[in-house]
Amino acid sequence: MTTGAASLTLHVRTALEAIGPASEQAEAWLAERQVPADAAFLVSLAIEELVTNCMKYGYGDAKDHTVDVVLTVRAGALEIEAIDDGRAFNPLEQPSPDVSLAMKDRPIGGLGIHLLRELADEAAYERRGGTNRLRLTKRIAGS
């Protein structure tokens, strides 16, 4: 595990074809820092879920937009911060889906955000300067 703090900022276009390369870059960077697989999985899920949600719901235009994903590894924790300039939206206020229902009976939506909240040890949202800022923190064992 890297000592001290190290950061990587990914500028992910709101396009399906941008998600895979961004996740691959994040995974390689995290592997270099010996970040455990469960934390790396959270990063990949966050990139996919948050960029996809911005594409579907964040904007009222067809322009290109970017979601900045900032990864920070420090002693004992991985922090993921996603920053977008879409409509104000706090995913932490969304109700959890009823996972007791059979898959065919569940309404579409909400499961990805639910998984992010469940997998992260801490989650915080703020709207600042016309941007949404979602911060997820995952404690890293053994660091």
C-alpha contacts under 8 A as a table, 3 or more apart, distances in Angstrom:
res1	aa1	res2	aa2	distance
1	M	33	R	5.45
1	M	34	Q	5.18
1	M	35	V	6.69
1	M	143	S	6.46
2	T	5	A	7.61
2	T	6	A	7.69
2	T	33	R	5.48
2	T	34	Q	7.47
2	T	73	V	7.63
2	T	74	R	7.39
2	T	75	A	7.63
3	T	74	R	6.77
3	T	75	A	6.21
4	G	74	R	5.60
4	G	75	A	6.42
5	A	72	T	6.62
5	A	73	V	5.50
5	A	74	R	4.28
5	A	75	A	7.20
6	A	72	T	5.59
6	A	73	V	5.33
6	A	74	R	6.59
7	S	70	V	6.89
7	S	71	L	5.42
7	S	72	T	4.32
7	S	73	V	6.44
8	L	26	A	7.98
8	L	29	W	7.86
8	L	70	V	5.73
8	L	71	L	5.18
8	L	72	T	6.60
9	T	68	D	6.68
9	T	69	V	5.68
9	T	70	V	4.37
9	T	71	L	6.34
10	L	22	A	6.81
10	L	26	A	7.97
10	L	68	D	5.63
10	L	69	V	5.08
10	L	70	V	6.32
11	H	66	T	6.09
11	H	67	V	5.92
11	H	68	D	4.62
11	H	69	V	6.51
12	V	18	A	6.21
12	V	19	I	7.01
12	V	22	A	6.55
12	V	51	V	7.56
12	V	66	T	5.31
12	V	67	V	5.14
12	V	68	D	6.10
12	V	69	V	7.35
13	R	18	A	5.90
13	R	19	I	7.98
13	R	51	V	7.99
13	R	64	D	6.93
13	R	65	H	5.83
13	R	66	T	4.37
13	R	67	V	6.35
14	T	18	A	7.12
14	T	51	V	5.93
14	T	52	T	7.23
14	T	54	C	6.96
14	T	55	M	5.54
14	T	64	D	6.66
14	T	65	H	5.55
14	T	66	T	5.63
14	T	67	V	6.84
15	A	18	A	5.43
15	A	19	I	7.13
15	A	51	V	7.94
15	A	52	T	7.95
15	A	55	M	7.11
16	L	19	I	5.66
16	L	20	G	7.88
16	L	52	T	7.38
17	E	20	G	6.46
17	E	21	P	7.68
18	A	21	P	5.81
18	A	22	A	6.29
19	I	22	A	5.26
19	I	23	S	6.15
19	I	47	I	6.82
19	I	48	E	6.05
19	I	51	V	7.41
20	G	23	S	5.16
20	G	24	E	6.15
21	P	24	E	5.02
21	P	25	Q	6.13
22	A	25	Q	5.16
22	A	26	A	6.19
22	A	47	I	7.64
23	S	26	A	5.06
23	S	27	E	6.03
23	S	43	V	7.64
23	S	44	S	5.36
23	S	47	I	6.70
23	S	48	E	7.90
24	E	27	E	5.06
24	E	28	A	6.18
25	Q	28	A	5.28
25	Q	29	W	6.22
26	A	29	W	5.14
26	A	30	L	6.05
26	A	43	V	7.50
26	A	44	S	7.64
27	E	30	L	5.11
27	E	31	A	6.02
27	E	40	A	6.31
27	E	44	S	7.57
28	A	31	A	5.09
28	A	32	E	6.32
29	W	32	E	5.26
29	W	33	R	6.67
30	L	33	R	5.10
30	L	34	Q	6.27
30	L	35	V	5.36
30	L	40	A	6.67
31	A	34	Q	4.83
31	A	35	V	5.86
32	E	35	V	7.80
35	V	39	A	6.67
35	V	40	A	6.65
35	V	140	I	7.47
36	P	39	A	5.59
36	P	40	A	6.41
36	P	140	I	7.12
37	A	40	A	4.96
37	A	41	F	6.01
38	D	41	F	5.07
38	D	42	L	6.40
39	A	42	L	5.08
39	A	43	V	6.53
39	A	78	L	7.25
39	A	138	K	6.41
39	A	140	I	7.34
40	A	43	V	5.10
40	A	44	S	6.44
41	F	44	S	5.16
41	F	45	L	6.12
42	L	45	L	5.11
42	L	46	A	5.98
42	L	116	L	6.99
42	L	119	L	6.77
42	L	120	A	7.44
43	V	46	A	5.05
43	V	47	I	6.18
43	V	80	I	6.99
44	S	47	I	5.24
44	S	48	E	6.26
45	L	48	E	5.23
45	L	49	E	5.89
45	L	112	G	7.90
45	L	116	L	7.38
46	A	49	E	5.18
46	A	50	L	5.68
46	A	116	L	6.72
47	I	50	L	5.55
47	I	51	V	5.86
47	I	69	V	7.41
48	E	51	V	5.60
48	E	52	T	5.92
49	E	52	T	5.25
49	E	53	N	6.03
49	E	112	G	6.08
49	E	113	I	7.21
50	L	53	N	5.10
50	L	54	C	6.20
50	L	82	A	7.55
51	V	54	C	5.12
51	V	55	M	6.24
51	V	67	V	6.49
52	T	55	M	5.04
52	T	56	K	6.23
53	N	56	K	5.14
53	N	57	Y	5.77
53	N	58	G	6.80
54	C	57	Y	5.39
54	C	58	G	4.26
54	C	59	Y	6.94
54	C	84	D	7.78
54	C	86	G	6.80
55	M	58	G	6.09
55	M	59	Y	7.07
56	K	59	Y	7.66
57	Y	60	G	7.93
57	Y	87	R	7.98
58	G	86	G	4.51
58	G	87	R	5.16
59	Y	62	A	7.79
59	Y	86	G	5.38
59	Y	87	R	6.31
65	H	85	D	7.96
66	T	84	D	6.73
67	V	82	A	6.60
67	V	83	I	5.68
67	V	84	D	4.84
67	V	85	D	7.79
68	D	81	E	7.91
68	D	82	A	5.66
68	D	83	I	5.09
68	D	84	D	6.54
69	V	80	I	6.82
69	V	81	E	5.61
69	V	82	A	4.52
69	V	83	I	6.46
70	V	79	E	7.87
70	V	80	I	5.77
70	V	81	E	5.07
70	V	82	A	6.46
71	L	78	L	7.12
71	L	79	E	5.73
71	L	80	I	4.81
71	L	81	E	6.60
72	T	78	L	5.75
72	T	79	E	5.07
72	T	80	I	6.63
73	V	77	A	6.07
73	V	78	L	4.63
73	V	79	E	6.46
74	R	77	A	5.52
74	R	78	L	6.46
75	A	143	S	5.71
76	G	139	R	5.66
76	G	140	I	5.01
76	G	141	A	6.70
76	G	142	G	7.40
76	G	143	S	4.86
77	A	137	T	6.68
77	A	138	K	5.60
77	A	139	R	4.33
77	A	140	I	5.02
77	A	143	S	7.96
78	L	137	T	5.72
78	L	138	K	5.20
78	L	139	R	6.36
78	L	140	I	6.77
79	E	135	R	6.87
79	E	136	L	5.76
79	E	137	T	4.48
79	E	138	K	6.46
80	I	135	R	5.57
80	I	136	L	5.09
80	I	137	T	6.31
81	E	133	R	6.64
81	E	134	L	5.54
81	E	135	R	4.30
81	E	136	L	6.37
82	A	132	N	7.78
82	A	133	R	5.68
82	A	134	L	5.27
82	A	135	R	6.53
83	I	131	T	6.40
83	I	132	N	5.55
83	I	133	R	4.68
83	I	134	L	6.70
84	D	131	T	5.42
84	D	132	N	5.37
84	D	133	R	6.93
85	D	130	G	6.10
85	D	131	T	4.44
85	D	132	N	6.28
86	G	131	T	6.78
86	G	132	N	7.05
87	R	132	N	7.86
88	A	127	R	6.81
88	A	130	G	7.91
88	A	131	T	7.37
88	A	132	N	6.20
89	F	132	N	6.82
90	N	93	E	5.74
90	N	94	Q	7.45
90	N	125	Y	6.26
90	N	126	E	7.57
90	N	132	N	7.65
90	N	134	L	7.97
91	P	94	Q	5.42
91	P	113	I	6.68
91	P	125	Y	7.86
92	L	113	I	7.88
92	L	117	R	7.58
92	L	123	A	7.70
92	L	124	A	7.54
92	L	125	Y	7.14
94	Q	110	G	7.60
95	P	110	G	7.83
96	S	110	G	6.85
96	S	111	L	7.56
96	S	114	H	5.86
97	P	106	R	7.90
97	P	110	G	6.10
97	P	111	L	6.31
97	P	114	H	7.23
98	D	101	L	5.99
98	D	106	R	7.24
99	V	102	A	7.61
99	V	106	R	7.74
101	L	105	D	6.00
101	L	106	R	6.01
102	A	105	D	5.28
102	A	106	R	6.50
103	M	106	R	5.38
109	G	112	G	7.50
110	G	113	I	5.59
110	G	114	H	6.13
111	L	114	H	4.93
111	L	115	L	6.13
112	G	115	L	5.12
112	G	116	L	6.33
113	I	116	L	5.07
113	I	117	R	6.28
114	H	117	R	5.21
114	H	118	E	6.19
115	L	118	E	4.99
115	L	119	L	5.97
116	L	119	L	5.25
116	L	120	A	6.01
117	R	120	A	5.45
117	R	121	D	7.83
117	R	122	E	7.74
117	R	123	A	6.68
118	E	121	D	7.58
119	L	138	K	7.74
120	A	123	A	6.64
120	A	136	L	5.91
120	A	137	T	5.69
120	A	138	K	5.12
121	D	136	L	7.49
121	D	137	T	5.71
121	D	138	K	5.09
121	D	139	R	6.51
122	E	136	L	5.76
122	E	137	T	5.02
122	E	138	K	6.87
123	A	134	L	7.29
123	A	135	R	5.63
123	A	136	L	4.54
123	A	137	T	6.35
124	A	134	L	5.87
124	A	135	R	5.21
124	A	136	L	6.65
125	Y	132	N	7.36
125	Y	133	R	5.58
125	Y	134	L	4.54
125	Y	135	R	6.29
126	E	132	N	6.19
126	E	133	R	5.31
126	E	134	L	6.75
127	R	130	G	6.68
127	R	131	T	5.60
127	R	132	N	4.78
127	R	133	R	6.14
128	R	131	T	5.30
128	R	132	N	6.63
128	R	133	R	7.34
140	I	143	S	6.18
